[in-house]
Amino acid sequence: MSISPNRSRELFKVEIDDIVEQQADDDTAWEALIAVNRQTAFLVLSEEIVKTPHSSPTFTT
């Protein structure tokens, strides 16, 4: 299946979904598997952050 460059962005997403669905069970369409080792992570929060009520998380970039 080819993707036409003249199509809208929404249709482009649909076409990608179609391709992925067609290749989902085809092991030759995907890269080799990799092993991932999980490590325990610790998060240290200050007392101020823990005690401050938040309505929703705020992220800044």
DSSP file (Angstrom, degrees, kcal/mol; ACC not computed):
  #  RESIDUE AA STRUCTURE BP1 BP2  ACC     N-H-->O    O-->H-N    N-H-->O    O-->H-N    TCO  KAPPA ALPHA  PHI   PSI    X-CA   Y-CA   Z-CA
    1    1 A M              0   0    0      0, 0.0     2,-0.3     0, 0.0    18,-0.0   0.000 360.0 360.0 360.0 131.5    0.0    0.0    0.0
    2    2 A S        -     0   0    0      0, 0.0     2,-0.6     0, 0.0     0, 0.0  -0.767 360.0-131.7-104.9 154.2    1.4    3.4   -0.9
    3    3 A I        -     0   0    0     -2,-0.3     9,-0.0     4,-0.0     0, 0.0  -0.917  18.5-135.7-107.7 121.8    0.6    6.7    0.9
    4    4 A S    >   -     0   0    0     -2,-0.6     3,-1.2     1,-0.1     8,-0.0  -0.596   2.8-147.2 -76.8 129.3   -0.3    9.6   -1.4
    5    5 A P  T 3  S+     0   0    0      0, 0.0    -1,-0.1     0, 0.0     7,-0.0   0.637  93.6  66.1 -71.0 -12.0    1.4   12.9   -0.4
    6    6 A N  T 3  S+     0   0    0      2,-0.0     2,-0.1     0, 0.0    -2,-0.0   0.420  80.6 101.6 -89.7   1.5   -1.6   14.8   -1.6
    7    7 A R  S <  S-     0   0    0     -3,-1.2    -4,-0.0     1,-0.1     5,-0.0  -0.439  79.9 -96.0 -86.4 160.3   -4.0   13.5    1.1
    8    8 A S     >  -     0   0    0     -2,-0.1     4,-1.8     1,-0.1    -1,-0.1  -0.251  33.9-109.5 -69.9 162.2   -5.1   15.3    4.2
    9    9 A R  H  > S+     0   0    0      1,-0.2     4,-1.9     2,-0.2     5,-0.2   0.880 117.4  54.8 -60.5 -41.1   -3.3   14.7    7.6
   10   10 A E  H  > S+     0   0    0      1,-0.2     4,-1.7     2,-0.2    -1,-0.2   0.916 109.0  46.9 -61.7 -44.0   -6.4   12.9    9.0
   11   11 A L  H  > S+     0   0    0      1,-0.2     4,-2.5     2,-0.2    -1,-0.2   0.864 106.9  58.9 -65.1 -35.7   -6.4   10.4    6.1
   12   12 A F  H  X S+     0   0    0     -4,-1.8     4,-2.1     1,-0.2    -1,-0.2   0.903 105.0  49.7 -59.8 -42.5   -2.7    9.9    6.5
   13   13 A K  H  X S+     0   0    0     -4,-1.9     4,-2.3     2,-0.2    -1,-0.2   0.898 110.0  51.0 -63.5 -40.6   -3.2    8.7   10.1
   14   14 A V  H  X S+     0   0    0     -4,-1.7     4,-2.3     1,-0.2    -2,-0.2   0.905 108.7  51.3 -63.8 -42.0   -5.9    6.3    8.9
   15   15 A E  H  X S+     0   0    0     -4,-2.5     4,-2.2     2,-0.2    -1,-0.2   0.900 108.9  50.6 -63.6 -40.6   -3.6    4.9    6.3
   16   16 A I  H  X S+     0   0    0     -4,-2.1     4,-2.6     2,-0.2     5,-0.2   0.930 109.2  51.6 -62.1 -44.8   -0.9    4.4    8.8
   17   17 A D  H  X S+     0   0    0     -4,-2.3     4,-2.5     1,-0.2    -2,-0.2   0.911 109.0  51.0 -57.4 -43.2   -3.3    2.6   11.1
   18   18 A D  H  X S+     0   0    0     -4,-2.3     4,-2.1     2,-0.2    -1,-0.2   0.914 110.7  48.1 -61.6 -43.8   -4.3    0.3    8.2
   19   19 A I  H  X S+     0   0    0     -4,-2.2     4,-1.8     2,-0.2    -2,-0.2   0.930 112.0  48.8 -64.0 -45.5   -0.7   -0.6    7.4
   20   20 A V  H  X S+     0   0    0     -4,-2.6     4,-0.9     1,-0.2    -2,-0.2   0.914 111.0  50.4 -61.6 -43.3    0.1   -1.3   11.1
   21   21 A E  H  < S+     0   0    0     -4,-2.5     3,-0.4     1,-0.2     4,-0.4   0.888 110.0  50.6 -62.1 -39.0   -3.0   -3.5   11.4
   22   22 A Q  H  < S+     0   0    0     -4,-2.1     3,-0.3     1,-0.2    -1,-0.2   0.841 117.8  38.8 -67.0 -32.9   -2.0   -5.4    8.2
   23   23 A Q  H >< S+     0   0    0     -4,-1.8     3,-1.4     1,-0.2     6,-0.2   0.444  85.9 101.6 -97.1  -1.3    1.5   -6.1    9.5
   24   24 A A  T 3< S+     0   0    0     -4,-0.9    -1,-0.2    -3,-0.4    -2,-0.1   0.854  91.2  33.8 -56.1 -41.3    0.6   -6.7   13.2
   25   25 A D  T 3  S+     0   0    0     -4,-0.4     2,-0.9    -3,-0.3    -1,-0.3   0.384  95.5  98.4 -96.8   3.6    0.9  -10.5   13.0
   26   26 A D    X   -     0   0    0     -3,-1.4     3,-1.8     1,-0.2     4,-0.3  -0.801  53.4-168.6 -96.0 101.0    3.7  -10.5   10.4
   27   27 A D  G >  S+     0   0    0     -2,-0.9     3,-1.0     1,-0.3    -1,-0.2   0.754  84.5  62.2 -61.5 -24.9    7.0  -11.0   12.4
   28   28 A T  G 3  S+     0   0    0      1,-0.2    -1,-0.3    -3,-0.1     4,-0.1   0.659  94.0  63.5 -76.3 -13.5    9.1  -10.2    9.3
   29   29 A A  G <  S+     0   0    0     -3,-1.8     2,-0.3    -6,-0.2    -1,-0.2   0.542  98.9  65.9 -84.6  -6.8    7.6   -6.6    9.2
   30   30 A W  S <  S-     0   0    0     -3,-1.0     3,-0.1    -4,-0.3    -6,-0.0  -0.787  86.5-104.9-118.3 157.4    9.1   -5.7   12.6
   31   31 A E        -     0   0    0     -2,-0.3    -1,-0.1     1,-0.2     3,-0.1  -0.247  54.8 -76.9 -70.7 166.1   12.6   -5.3   13.9
   32   32 A A        -     0   0    0      1,-0.1    -1,-0.2    -4,-0.1     2,-0.0  -0.299  55.2-100.9 -63.7 148.6   14.2   -7.9   16.1
   33   33 A L        -     0   0    0     -3,-0.1     2,-0.3     1,-0.0    -1,-0.1  -0.335  35.2-151.9 -67.5 151.5   13.0   -8.0   19.8
   34   34 A I        -     0   0    0     -3,-0.1     2,-0.4    -2,-0.0    -1,-0.0  -0.926  12.6-123.0-123.4 152.5   15.2   -6.4   22.4
   35   35 A A        -     0   0    0     -2,-0.3     2,-0.5     2,-0.0     0, 0.0  -0.784  23.4-163.0 -95.0 137.2   15.6   -7.3   26.1
   36   36 A V        -     0   0    0     -2,-0.4     2,-0.6     2,-0.0    -2,-0.0  -0.981   7.2-149.9-123.1 125.8   14.9   -4.6   28.6
   37   37 A N        -     0   0    0     -2,-0.5     2,-0.3     2,-0.0    -2,-0.0  -0.829  15.7-140.6 -94.9 126.0   16.0   -4.8   32.2
   38   38 A R        -     0   0    0     -2,-0.6     2,-0.4     0, 0.0    -2,-0.0  -0.657  16.5-165.0 -86.4 140.0   13.8   -3.0   34.7
   39   39 A Q        -     0   0    0     -2,-0.3     2,-0.3     0, 0.0    -2,-0.0  -0.943  25.7-109.2-123.0 147.2   15.4   -1.2   37.5
   40   40 A T        -     0   0    0     -2,-0.4     2,-0.4     1,-0.0     0, 0.0  -0.551  35.7-158.6 -73.2 135.5   13.8    0.1   40.7
   41   41 A A        -     0   0    0     -2,-0.3     2,-0.4     2,-0.0    -1,-0.0  -0.900   3.7-153.2-117.3 146.5   13.5    3.9   40.7
   42   42 A F        -     0   0    0     -2,-0.4     2,-0.5     2,-0.0    -2,-0.0  -0.940   1.5-158.5-119.5 141.9   13.1    6.2   43.7
   43   43 A L        -     0   0    0     -2,-0.4     2,-0.6     2,-0.0    -2,-0.0  -0.981   5.8-156.4-121.7 123.4   11.5    9.6   43.8
   44   44 A V        -     0   0    0     -2,-0.5     2,-0.4     0, 0.0    -2,-0.0  -0.888  12.6-171.9-103.8 121.9   12.4   12.0   46.6
   45   45 A L        -     0   0    0     -2,-0.6     2,-0.1     3,-0.0    -2,-0.0  -0.901  22.7-120.2-113.6 140.7    9.8   14.7   47.3
   46   46 A S     >  -     0   0    0     -2,-0.4     4,-2.0     1,-0.1     3,-0.2  -0.381  26.1-114.8 -72.2 157.6   10.2   17.6   49.6
   47   47 A E  H  > S+     0   0    0      1,-0.2     4,-2.2     2,-0.2     5,-0.2   0.854 116.4  58.3 -59.6 -35.8    7.8   18.0   52.5
   48   48 A E  H  > S+     0   0    0      1,-0.2     4,-1.3     2,-0.2    -1,-0.2   0.909 106.8  46.1 -62.0 -43.5    6.5   21.2   50.9
   49   49 A I  H  4 S+     0   0    0      1,-0.2    -1,-0.2     2,-0.2    -2,-0.2   0.902 112.9  49.9 -67.0 -41.0    5.5   19.4   47.7
   50   50 A V  H  < S+     0   0    0     -4,-2.0    -2,-0.2     1,-0.2    -1,-0.2   0.879 114.6  43.1 -67.2 -38.0    3.8   16.5   49.6
   51   51 A K  H  < S+     0   0    0     -4,-2.2    -1,-0.2    -5,-0.2    -2,-0.2   0.662  92.1  95.7 -84.1 -16.9    1.8   18.8   51.8
   52   52 A T  S  < S-     0   0    0     -4,-1.3     2,-0.2    -5,-0.2    -4,-0.0  -0.634  75.5-130.8 -79.6 121.0    0.7   21.2   49.1
   53   53 A P        -     0   0    0      0, 0.0     2,-0.4     0, 0.0    -2,-0.1  -0.519  24.6-164.5 -70.9 135.9   -2.8   20.4   47.7
   54   54 A H        -     0   0    0     -2,-0.2    -2,-0.0     1,-0.1     0, 0.0  -0.976  20.9-160.6-123.1 133.8   -2.8   20.3   43.9
   55   55 A S  S    S-     0   0    0     -2,-0.4    -1,-0.1     1,-0.3     0, 0.0   0.861  82.2 -13.1 -78.4 -36.4   -5.9   20.4   41.7
   56   56 A S  S    S-     0   0    0      0, 0.0    -1,-0.3     0, 0.0     2,-0.0  -0.974  84.1 -85.8-158.9 154.6   -4.0   19.0   38.7
   57   57 A P        -     0   0    0      0, 0.0     2,-0.5     0, 0.0    -3,-0.0  -0.357  37.2-152.1 -64.5 142.2   -0.3   18.4   37.8
   58   58 A T        -     0   0    0     -2,-0.0     2,-0.4     2,-0.0     0, 0.0  -0.977  10.9-169.3-117.8 124.9    1.4   21.4   36.2
   59   59 A F        -     0   0    0     -2,-0.5     2,-0.4     2,-0.0     0, 0.0  -0.932   1.2-167.5-116.1 136.2    4.2   20.7   33.8
   60   60 A T              0   0    0     -2,-0.4    -2,-0.0     1,-0.1     0, 0.0  -0.910 360.0 360.0-119.3 150.3    6.6   23.4   32.4
   61   61 A T              0   0    0     -2,-0.4    -1,-0.1     0, 0.0    -2,-0.0   0.377 360.0 360.0-119.0 360.0    9.0   23.0   29.6
